[in-house]
Every structure is written in C-alpha cells, then in structure tokens.
Amino acid sequence: MTDPTDDTLGPNDVTETLRSAIGDRYLTYALSTIMHRALPDARDGLKPVHRRILYAMRELRLSATGGFRKSAKISGDVMGNYHPHGDAAIYDAMARLAQDFNVRYPLVDGQGNFGNIDGDNPAAARYTEARMTAAAEALMEGLAENAVDYRPNYDGTLEEPVVFPAAFPNLLANGSSGIAVGMATNIPPHNLHELIDACLHLIKSPNAADDTLLQYIPGPDFPTGGVIVESSENIANAYRTGRGSIRLRARHEVEDLGRGQWQIVVTEIPYQVQKSKLIEKLAEIIQTKKVPLLADVRDESADDVRIVLEPRAKTVDPDMLMGMLFRNSDLETRFSLNMNVLIDGLTPKVCSVKEVLRAFLDHRQDVLLRRSRHRLAKIDHRLEVLEGFIIAFLNLDRVIDIIRYDDDPKRALMAEDWAQSHVRATDEKDYVSPLVAGADPEVSLSEVQAEAILNMRLRSLRRLEELELIAERDALMEERAGIEDLLEDEGLQWKRIAEQLRETRKQFGKDSPGGARRTTFGEAGEVADVPIEAMIAREPITVVCSQMGWIRAMTGHVALDKELKFKDGDGPRFAFHAETTDRLLVFGSLGRIYTLQASQLPGGRGMGEPLRLMIDLPNDAAIVDILVHRPGEKLLVASTEGDGFVVPENDVIAQTRAGKQVLNVKEGAAKVIRRVQGDTVAVVSENGRFLVFPIAELPEMARGKGVRLQKYKRVFGKQGTLELDGGLGDVTTFDWDKGLSWTMGGGKTRTEEDMSEWKAARGGVGKRAPHGFPKSNRFD
C-alpha cells in the first residue's frame, strides 16, 4: 500500500486503502456483468449482445423478406460497431437465436448449418448466412419513430438503442438464462398466444391476481415439446414468487409390432437435452444393467426425433419401464425457474409473471406515447408545409414572379404579405379559401414553407395537385386531433395497445405456422419401487474373484475347487455360489462396504473385469472379503487393532459406487467381516491368543470405531516404530451350547464343545489357542 506521508507523491496522486480499491473495482465489474452481459431486460427480453446483433442486422437491411448475408459479415459489424468482444462469442449468440430447438420464436433466420439437437456446433461463420425473422422485426417496430432512447456506442462514433420497442413480451416468449456476479437467471419459453391473452386480461383488470393469470398461461411452452408433469400448485407458486422448478418428460408412444411384440418410440425429448448424450446415457444404462427391463436403444431420427426403446421381454409393463428410465436418465428433467431480470433496465429483481407482464405493458405505453408525439411533430411539420403550398397555389402568379425576378426569392417570399394577394386571388377562384376565418390579416410564410415552395417541382403546379393538398391537410388535421385525444386519455392509450397486441397475436398466435402449443400437461404417476431382484431372472451363478481383484460370474454352481484360468501372475482368492438376484457386499480395508448387483457382473467366459472399475475402491485399499447379502441378518466387523461391533446388514447397503463407511479405522486397517451366527464371539490374535465372550457385550451400531474385542501389547519394532504385539488374527461367532468348530489340515473339522477355559470378559488378552487349532490362526 502507498504511504500517504511519502514526499514522492505528486499533486495528482490519490491514495486509498487496499480494501476500498479492490471493493470499488469489484463492484464496478459486478454491476457491468449484471447490467451489460448476463441479465435480460424485462421490457424486450434481450441481453445487450442479442440487441446489438439484431440492430446491426437491421442496419444491414437484412429484413425477413430480403436476402441473406454472410454470418461473418454480421458478427464483424456487431463487433466493430457495437459489441467489442470476441467474434466467436457473438457468432455463438447469433446462432442460438436461429436454433428452433433452443428458441421458441427464432429471431434469426439461418441458412446453412446452425447446429442441431444432437449438440453439434454450428459451421464456421464464413460458411453460414442469416437474416432477421418477422418476430425480430416486430421487436424493432418503431425504432425510426423515436420510440426508445439511444445511447452512444462503446467508442462514441455511433448510437445504439437502449431497449427495443418490443411488440410482444419476448422475455417470457423466448425465455433467457445467464450467470452474473452473485446472481443468475433462468426463464423458460412460453406460448406467445397465451402471453398476449394474459396481457389483454391485465389491461382490462390491472389488479388481477397472479393465480388468475394461470388461466391464460398454464405453464411453459418449450420449443422441443415434451410433457410437463409438475402440479399446477407448484407452477402457480413458481410464477407467483419467481422461483421454482418444473418437471418435464419426454413424449413417447407404444408401437404394436404384432404377435404380442411392442416397442416404445420417443418423439420429443426435454428442453436443452442433447439427443446424442441422451442416447449414450441409455446405452450405458443397458450396459450396466441399471434398468434390466431395457434391452436395446436405437436412434432412428431424421428431421424429427425418433428414439426406439426395445424391452427385454414382451411381458414387461411399458409404464414400469418408462418410469425407471425417467428416474435414471434425462428422459425426465427439472427446469429450475429463476425469474431474475432488469425490471427497469437498471435494477435486478426476482419478479413474478405478473410483474414481468406489467413491466412489458408499461413499456408499451411509453412506446405508444413517444411514437404518438413523434407522429404529432411530423404532422405539424407537414401541415406547415401544406399551408405554404396552399398559399402558393392561391397566389401562383405572384410566387412565379418573385422566383423569376427577385435576387433573393426565399427572403422575398417570407417578406410578402399574402393576405391581400389572397383576397385578389379568391375573386378569380370558385372554391372557398383554405385560410382559417378570423386569422391574422397579415399572412406570411415561414422559412420552412418558403424552402418547400422553392423546392416544389413544376409538374406539381396543376389543379388536381392543389385539391390533393387540401384533402391531405384535412386528413392530417383529423389524425392530429385523434392523436391529441390519445395523448390526453389513458383509456384510449390502453385500447390502442390492446389493438396492437391483437394484431401481433394474429401474426404469431396459435393459428400461425409454429404458433400452436407444443408442450402439453400430464400426470406424473407414481412408479412403484420395484426391487431390482424382481426384474431379473433368478439363475444360479458362481462368483470368482482373483488375488488381483478381477471378478466374474460363471453360469451355474460350479465346483469351488475346480481349476480355473487366471491372468499371468494372478490366482484364485474368492469363490462362492450365488444367484443373479443377489447383491454382493465388498468389504474394503479402509472400513467401507460397497454393494454390487450379481446380475451386473461380467460373464465367466473371459478373465472378468477389475472390481475397481465397478466401485470406487481407492488404490491404497485392499479387498478384505466379499459376502452375499442376506436381508435382516447382522454382521460383525473388526479391525487389526482389535476394535469392532455388530451392524445390521440392511444398514450397510450402498446406493452409489462410493460405498458406505461402516468401520472407522485411524490406525491399522479393517480385518474381518463375519455374519453373526450364534450368541458367543471367539477372537484369536496373530500370536495365537484365544478369547471367548458373549456377543451381547458388543454394541450394535451403523457406523463407528466399535469397542475393544481383545487387548494387544504395543512394542517397538525393528525400525523403532510402535507396533502391536500380535494384532487381530480372526473373529467368528458360534452357539455356546453347540461349541466351536474349526477346519484342520486335510479338510477335517474339529469341534470343542466346552469353551469355558477361554471365556473371559471382552477386551482381555486371552489364553493359548485350543489343541489342534490351525497355526494360521484362522477359523476357516
């Protein structure tokens, strides 16, 4: 920071704190982003870049009925004259205005590749051409009549309109989205016919309730169609508060293929969903068997959308299949409504639909008044010229004489008293004087009138032209009186605005091409939570997982001691029988349990696939064990530190690839997971210490470190680190009355019926293991 006492500071140097400097500059940037980039104006529904694009096209005379111009020329003019930003950004903004799948009423008529619903980008600006649409021209109608204010462009060499006159509520008709600093906006498109109906109602009843407008605007009308399944109450609340969300589903139909076969055809997809990514997601769902009812997906789209979904079997319920796809894909989306706009061109505000329509109507009233005053000034100017022409015709000989012989005819015409000449002229005419009775006897010409007379063509000096001038003057006087009445009577103003809106509705309403509502309304319906097991054919499989973590599912119950093929350097580790409807629990060394669907395992013809590709198992975590999930039963989990607890199996099921953290381990790692099958716990350490205690001494919890099962001494290792003397070897449970059994060498089983010698309180050291217990200190 600059020292304010520094003598080197000049007289024009200013010092300020860093907080103030940064705060002021960031605020300036934030306001610039909000007002001049991200948020649309409620009056014409446009952001500055869109307004400048359309105005530049108007200056290039690219009317809806005219010719096309290269997009590069248009974006270049916009960048050079009005919008000093990148031409790529300008072209992207212009291309979006031409995409009928993004904009409900396109404002740019594009010729060439302007992108598609698959998400493909438009061709380069040098390859495409564009012009305005009739809707864009309607937004700018009145610019030449002083309907809006103008401001200097970025370098002060030209002027641009602050806002467009806007013949229709474009903000709601085409919607808008943007991210500013600390705020954002997201407005869906609506049907123009419905919007104008609501405006007409608002003109008749300015105090109409927000909910009343829903009778005219039931909801958005997306350019890609679809079905809105949001309740009318939620839509009404969103329109009332300016915030909310709307559920939108793809439109589909069931095609009968004969012989009981059928398929589902999707004909409309939700707004702003790229068809190519939707197809990829559906293909992924099929590959991962997330929706087992779906067998295949095909994209048969041409100019229209046609996505074919084939069921796994003809007995599948179509509604159930679509319900699952709505949950697991973008065939159903939510449009988040946030109606944050510049309500007066300056102030950002989250508005209701009524406030937005009110802002539009007030703007239309202001436009009407400005255009009327502009027309009034034009009429007054023309009337002044007409009066001069009429005086000239009544005194034609004198006018010609002045023009022929006077050195300064303009000054002479203005200095002449035309009243006396007029009297003499009227004695020779058959028609009544056009001068107003009782006027000033001295009649002189103004500079404007004299200039107009001097510029008059000779061919106009005919009797018919004189009569036409008088008729024109009378018509203008009548029009002027009507405009004065309009300016003084607010009722007449709203009547005129209503007439203009009806004309716009006739041009772009539901009876015009593309004006009918595309998005319909429907009931969401409740899709029952059908267990995935109920949708899978129940078949026996043998799950095999190698030492390196490659897993596969072999068809049928294969002998577990059968020799199988593995990759070089790999070998068998886990092998057990299961069924395709089972869920598998994978216990990681970091204490996290992952859930796998047995039906989604790769087939047994190859070597399988890495288990880490199916779950988010960290690289530093090992696979401790894999179990078949048995609902309603309990598991015992323990760590190498000798801590553990009992957890219900239903509580460890994970819904995501990330799994669920169950056993917390700070030191050591997760060691054992066993299904509880008795009332007593048997613990053996790595150094052969044996301990038995009731399972009631263990807490039942969903997550945690647990309690101490067995005590181990801490000693210093060879590297000087503190280590456990032994650590947990294995844990199991058994019925006290039946005794404990374990497998000995050669596959023999031994049962020790009386375990009283090793029974002690939980957390003890234990005694030497029973005679014949395996030296591996494992119960298996």
N, C-alpha and C positions, 0 to 999 in steps of 0.2 A: 504494500500500500504506500502511496506517496506521502511523504512527511509534509504536513501543511506549513511547517516552520522553515522548510528548505528555501534558502535565498535564491536558488537557481530557478525557481518557478517564475514564469513570465506573467505579465499582467493579464493575459487572456487564458491562462491555465486555470482549470477548475478541479478541485479535489472533492472526493466523496468516498464514503465507506464502501468496502467491497460488497457488503450485503445490499446496500442501496443500488450499486451499479449493476450487480447481477440481477437483482429483483426487478428493476425497471426494464432492463433489456429482455428478460424472460417474459415479462408481462406484455411487452410490445410484440414479441414473437407469438405469444399465445393469442392475443387479440387478432393479429394478422391471420393466423391459421383459422381461427373461428369465423371471422367475417369474410375473408377473401379466398378461402380454399375449401373447407370441409363441410360447412353447414349451408343448406339451401335457404333461399329467401321464400318466406311464406306466400308472397304475392304472386310470383311467377314460377316458383318451384325449381329454380335453376341456381346452380353454383356459378361463380364468375367464369370459369373455364368454358362451361356449356353456353353461357350467354354470349361470350365473346366469339365462340365458334359460329353460332347461328348469326350473329351480327355481321361477322366477316363474310359469311356466305351471302347474306343479303346485299352487302356492299359489292360483291362479285356478281350480283343479279342471277343467282342460282335458284330461280323460282321452281315451284313444284311442276310447272308445265314447260319449263325451259330445258336447256341442255345440261349435261354433266360436265364437271371439271375434275382434273386430277386431285386426288386427296393430298398429294404433296404440295400442290399449289395452295390449297385451302389452309393446311396446317402451317405452311410457311407464312402466309398472310396473317394468320392469327398470332403466330409467334413474333413476327416483325412489328405488327401494328398495335396489338392489344395485350398479349399474354407472353411476357418474356421468360418463358420456361422451356423445357426440352420439347422438341418436336415429337418425340416418341410418346410422351405423356399426352400431348394434345391430340395426336392421332388416335391413341387408345380411347380417349374420352369421346372423340367423334365417332369412332367405330361402335362404341357401346350404344350411342344414340340411334344407330342404324340397325341394331340387332333386335329383331322382333321377338326373340326368346328372352330378352332382358328388359326391354322397354314395352310397356303395354300399347302406347301410341307413339311409334318411332318418329323422331323429329328430323332424321336424316334419311334420305333415300339413297342407299348404297348400290353401286354397280360393281360387281366383282366379288372376290372372296372376303367377306367381312366376319369370318369366324362361324362357328356352328355350335349346336347344343352339346356336342361331344367335348367341348373345351378347346378345340383347335384355335390357334391365334389367327387374326386376320392377315391377309397378304400385306406385303410392304406397301407403303403409301404411294409409291410410284406405279403400282400395278392396279390400283383401285380408283374409282371415280365416285363422285357424290353430288347431291343437290338437296335442297330442302324439301320437306313434305308439306302438305296442306296444313297439318297441325302446327308445324313450326311457323308458317306464315300467319296463322291465326294468333299465335303468341305475340307476334310483332306488329299486328294490325294497329295502326295509329301512331307509329313512330314518327312519321312525317308530319304529324299534326300536333306536335308539342304535347303529346300525351304523358310523357315522363321526363324526368330531369336527365341531363347529360353531365358527364364529368370528363376532365382531361385524361388521356391515356397515360401510360407509365412515363413517357418522355415529354408529354405536353404538346406533341405535334398534332394530335387528332383528338376527337371526342368519342366517347362510348356511352351508351345508355346505362344508367344506374340500375334499372329494372325494366322488364318488358311490360307492355300494356296487358298481355295475357287475357285472351278471350275465354279461357276455361281454367278451372283450378288444376293446373299442371302438377302441383306438388303432390296431390293425392292421386291424380290420374296416372302418373308415371312413377311415383314414389321416388325415394332417394336414400342414399347411405353414405356415411362418411365418418371418419375418426378425427376429432380435433384434439386440443390440449385439455385434458381433464373432462372431456365430454364426447359423446358420439351421437349419431342419429341413424335410424333405420326405419324407413317408412315404406310400407307395401304399396303396390299399384292398385287402383280401383277402377270401376267401370264409370266412364265419363257420363253416360246417360243417367246413372243413379246419382252421381255427384251434382249434376245440374238440377235434377229433381229436388235434391236436398237444398240447393241454393234458392230455388224458387219458393220452397216452403219457408226458408229462413227470411226471405224478403217479405212474405205475407205475415209471418209470425216471428219477429226479431227476438222474442223472448222464449222461443221454443226450447224445450228440454233436450238434453243430449240424447236421452233414450228415444225421443221421438224421431230423431234423425235416422235411427236404425231401421225405421220402416222404409226409408228410401235407400240407405246404404247398409245392407245386411252384413257386409264383410268385404275383404279384399277381392280383387279380380286379377289373378296372376296371368301373365301372358302365356305361360306353359300349361294353363288349365289346372287340373287336379281337383281334389275333393277336400274341402275344409271340414274337419271333424271336431272342431272346437265348439263348446257350448255357447249359445247366444248370450248367456250371462257373462261369460269370460270376455267375449268380444265387446259387449257393451261396457264392461269395466275398463277394458283397454282403451276404447275410444273415449271414455269419459276422463280417464287420467292421463292418457298419452303414453302409457307404458303397459306392456303385457306380452303375451306370446300366443301364437295361433298355430295349431296343429294342421299340417297339410299332408295329404296322402296322394299317392299315385292313383290314376284311374285304371281299372283293369276289368276284364270280362273273361268269362269262361267259355272256351270254344269246344263244342262237341265234335269229336273225331270219329264217332261211330263205334259200335261194338263195345260200348262202355268206356272207351278211351276219351280223355279230355286233356286240355292244356289251358293255361292261363296266359292271356295276352295283355301286357301293359301298354296302354295307348297314350298316356300322359304321365309325365314324371313331375315331382315337386319343383318349385321355383328355385333357380340358382343351383340345381344339382346337375353336375356334368354326367352325361349319359355314359361315357366311356368309363369313368370311375365307378359309376353305379354297377356296370357290368362286371368290372374287376372285383368289386366287393361281393357280388352274388356268386362269382366263380370261386372266390376264397371261402365263402360260406359252404359251398358244395365240397370243396377240397378238405376243409377241416371238419366236415360233417356236423357243423354247428346247428344246421336245420336238416335233420336226416330225411325229412319228407320231400325235399327238393332234389331231383335227380340231375337236371341239366338246365342251362340257360343259353338262349340264342338271341342274337341281335339281328332282326330282320328289317331294321329301319331303312327307309328310303328318304323321301321328303318328310314323311311323318314318323312318329315314334311307334315302333313295334318290337317289344321285348317279349320273347316267348319263354315261359317257365314250364318245365315238364315235371310232373310229380313222380315220386318213387314208385307208386302203385296207383291203380285206378280206384282203390278203396280209400285213398286219402281224402279227407274233408278239405275242399278248396278254401273255406273260410279259416280253418285252422292253419293251413299252410300260409295264407296271406297274413294272418295275424302274427305268425312267427317271423315272417320276412319284414313286416312293419317294425317289429321290435329290434331286429338285428341288422337292418340295412337302411339306406337313405330313401327307401320307398315311402317312408314317413319321416317328415322333418318338422321342426318347430321354427317358425319365423318370429324372431324377437322384435316386437314393435317398440320403438323409442322415438316419439314424435318431437324431437328437439330441433327447432328451426329458428331462423332470424325473423321474429314476428313483424318487425318494422324495418328490416334491413340492417339493424344495428344490434338489437338485444336478443341473445339466445334464450329460448324459453321452451320448456316441455309443454306442448299445447294439446288440448282435446281436439277432436274433429270439428266441433262447433267453432272453436277459436280460430282454427285454420280457415274454415269457410268464411267466417266473419272477416278475417283479415283480407281474404280474396275479394269479398264483396265491397268492403270499404275501399280497396284499391280500385276496383272497377268504377265506383262512384267518383273517385278522384280523377280517374282517366276520362270519364264522361264529361266532367266539368271542364277539364283542361282542353279536351278536344272541342267542346262547345264554345269556349271562349276563343280558341284559335279560329274556329269557323266564323265566329261573330266578327273577329278582326278582319278576316278575309272578305266577308260580306260588306263590311263598312268600306273597305278599300275599293271593292268593285263598284259599290253604289256611288262612291265619289267619282270614279272614272266614268260611270254611266251618265251621271248628271252632266259631266263635262261634254260627253259625246252628244247628249240630247241638246244642250245649248248650242253646240257646234252645228248640228243639223238644222236647228231653228234659225241660225244666223250663218248659213253656209257661205253666202256671197261675201259677207264681211270677213269671215275666217280665211277664205281663199285670198281675199285682197290683202289681208295682213301678212299672210305667209308669202305672197308673191313680192310685195314691195317693201315690207319693213325689214330693217337691218337686223333687228333682234326680235324675231317673231314670238319667241317664248315670253319675253318681258311684255311685249305689246298685248299679247293675248291675256296676260294676267292683269294688265292695267286697264283694259277696256271695261266699260260699264255695259253689260249685256242686257240690262233690263229694258232700256229704251229701244235697243236694236230688236229685242224680243217682241216688243209691242208692235213695232212696224212689221216684223215678220209674221206675226199672228194674223194681221189684217189680210194677208195673202194666202193663209192656210185654212184648211177646212176642219182641222182637228183641234181639240182643246189643249191649252198649254200644259206641259208637264210640270211647270213650276208650282210650288205649293202656294195656295192662296194666302194672302196676308203676310207673305215673306218680306224680307228686307228689300226695298225698291232697288237698292244697289246690288246687282248680281255680278260677281267677279269669279274668275277661275283660279283655282289653287295651282301650285306648282305641279302636283301630280296630274291634275286634269290637263293642264297645258302640255305637259310632256306626252300624255297619252294621245292628245289631238294631233300633235306633230308626228307621232309615230303611226298614225292611222293610215291604212292603205287606201289608195284611190278607189279601188273596187268596192270599198265599203260605203261609198257615197251614193247609195241607192235607196229608193223609198222603202223597200222591203226590210233593209237592214235597220232603218230608223224605227220601224214598227217592232222589229225583234228586240231592239234595245229597250224600248218601253215595256215590252212583255217580260223581258229578263229582269228589269228593275222591279216590276210589280211582284214577280215570283220571289225575288231576293228579299223584298220588304216583308213578304208574308213569312218566309223562312226565318227572317230575323226576329220577327215577333214571336214565332214559335220557340226559338232558342232563348229569348229573354224570359218567356214563361217557364221554360225548362229550368233555367238557372235560378229562378225565384221559388219554384215549387219542388220540394223534396219528393213528394209523391210522384210527380211526373218523372223525376230522375229514376226512381226505382222501377217505374213502369217501363221506361226505356231500357234499363239494364235487363229487366226480365225478358223483353223482346229480343235483345241481343243474345241472351243465353238460349232462348228457344231456337234462334237461328243456328247457333253453334250446335245445339243438340240435334237439330235436323241434319246437320252436315256430318257429325261424328257419332251420332247416337246408335241405338241398338239396331236400327234398320239400315245403317250404312255398312259397307264391307268391313268386316272385322270388328264391328261395334257391339255385337251381341256378347253377353256374359259368357266367359269361358270356364271359370271356376264355379263349381256347384257346392252344395252343402249336403252333408250326410251324418249319420250316427257312427260314432267310433266303435261301439260294440265292445263287449268285454271278451277278451280271449282268455280262456281258462289256462291256468298254469299247469300244463300237462308235463309230467316228468319226462325227461328225455328218454328214460328207460322204456316208457310206454310206447315210444315211436320206433324202437329198434327191435329187430328180430332177435329173439333170445337164442343164442348159439354158444356152445362150449368153445373155449379157446385156451391156449397155453401161452402165458406171458413169459418172455425170456428177456433178461437184461444182462448185458455183459459187464465185465470189470471196467471198461472204458465208458460205460453209460449208453451203449447202443441198445435200443429197445425194439421189440417186435411182438406180434401176436400171431401164433400159429393156429391154424384151424383145428378144432377138436382137442380132446385131452390127450396130449402126447405124454409118453412115459417121461418122468422128470429126469431119469438117469440116461436118457437117450443121448447119444453123441451128436452134437450139432456143430455146424461150421461157424467160425468167427473170423474176424479180420486178423491179419498177422500181428502177433504181439498181444492179442486180446484173448479173453477166455470167459467162461460162464461165471456168473455171480448169483443172480436171482432167477428162479424158475418156479412157477406155481400155476395151478389151474384156476380159471375164472370163467366168466361168461361175458358176452358182448354188452349186456345191460349193466355190468358192474362199473363202479367208479373206483379208481385206484388212488391210494394215499402215498405220496412220496415224501419221506422224512429226510430233510437236509441237515447237514452237520451244524448249521447256524441256528437250528431250532425252528425252522419254518416248514410248514406242511403244505404241499402242493397237491392239487386234485386233477386227475386225468380221467377222461372217459375211455373205457376199454374199447369201445367201438371205433374210436378215432386213432387207435394205434396202427402203425404201418403193418402190412401183411408179412407173413413169415417166409416168403419165397426168397427174399434177399437177406441182407445182414441187418435190416432195420434202419432206424434213424436215430441221431443223437437225442437223448432225452432233454438236453439243454435247449434244443430248438423248440420244444413244446412247452417248456416252462421257463420262467426267468430265474434259473438257478445260477447264482454267481460262480465265477471261475474258481474262487477260493473255497467254495463249499463242496463237500462230498455227499454222495448218496448214502444215507445210513441204512434205510430199509424201505421196502415197498410192500404195502398191505392192500388187501381187498376191503373196501369199505363195507361195514355191516351196520346199518342204521340202528340206533338205540343202544348200542353197546358202548363200552368205555375202554380207554387206552391209558397205559402207564408210560410216561415219558421221563427220561433221566439223562443227566449229563455226565461227562467224565469226572466232574468234581464231586459226584455223588449226590446231587440235588435232583429232586423230581416230584411229580404229583400225578393225580388222576384227572383226565379230561374226557368229557363225553365226546363220542365220535361225531355226533351231529354238529358240534361246535367247531370242528376243525375243517369242515368243507369250505374250500375257497372258490369264489366265483370268477377270479381272474388268474392270469398267468403268473402274477406276482406271488400267489400263495397267501398263506395266513401265518403270522408269527404266533407260535404257541409257547415254546420253551425259550426263555431268555438266558443267554449264555454270554457272560463277560470274559471269563477265563475258560480255557478248555473248549469243549465242543459238545454238541448233542451226541449221545452214545447209543441209547436204546429206546425203542418204541415197541410195546407189547400190548396185546389185547388182554384185558383183565378176565381171568377165568378161574376165580377162586376167592377165598377170603383171607389168604395169607400171602405175604411178599417174601421172596427169597432173593438175597443180594449176595453176590460174590465179587471180591476185588481182584485186581490183576495179580496180586501176590498170594491169592488163594484163601483170603479170609472170608468166612461164611457167616451170614446173619439172616435170621428169620424173625419177622414181626407181623402183627395183624395189619391188614390193608386199611382198616378203619383209622389208623394213625396217620394216613396220608390225606391231605386235603384234596377236594375236588374243585377245580378251577378251570377257566377257559384259557388263561394265559398267565405266565409269570415265571419266576425262578424256581419255585417249589420249596420244599423243605429238605433237610439233610437225611438221606437214606442210610448212609454209612460214613463213618469217620475215617479220614486218612491223615497220616502224618505228613508234614511238609519238611523236606530235606533239601540241602544244597546239592545241585547236580555237578557234573564234571566241569561245566562252564561257569560255575559259580552262581547259577540261577536257582531260584526257589522252585522246587518241583514236588509233586505228590509222591509219597511212598506207596506206590501201587496204583490207586485210582480205580474207578468203577470198571469191573470186568463184564458183568451181565446182571440182568434182573428178570425175574419171572414171577408168576402168581400160581397158586395151587390151593386145593381144598385141604384144610388141616386134617380132616378125618380120613382122607384117602392117601395122604402122604405125598412126597415129592418124587417125581420120576425124571431121569435124565438118560441121554443116549451115551453108551460107552463105545469103545473101539469094537470094530466088527459089526456094528449095527445093532448090538444088543442093548436092551433097556433095563435099567435097574431102578427099583422103587424103594425109597427109605420111608417106611410108614411112620416112624416116631422121630419127629424133628425137635423134640423138647430140648435136646442138648444144645442146639444152636439158636433157640428162641431167646430174644432179649429185646430191650427197648429200642425203638427206632433211633438211629444216629450213633449206635455203638460201633466198636471195632470189629467184633465178630471173632470166631474161632476158626481153627483149621477146617478145611472142607471135609465132608464125609468120605469114608473109604471108597475108592473106585470112582470118585468124581473126576471128569476129564481134566487133563493138565492144561487144556486151552482155556479153562475157567469160563466155559460157555455151557448153557443149559441145552443147546440144540444137540 
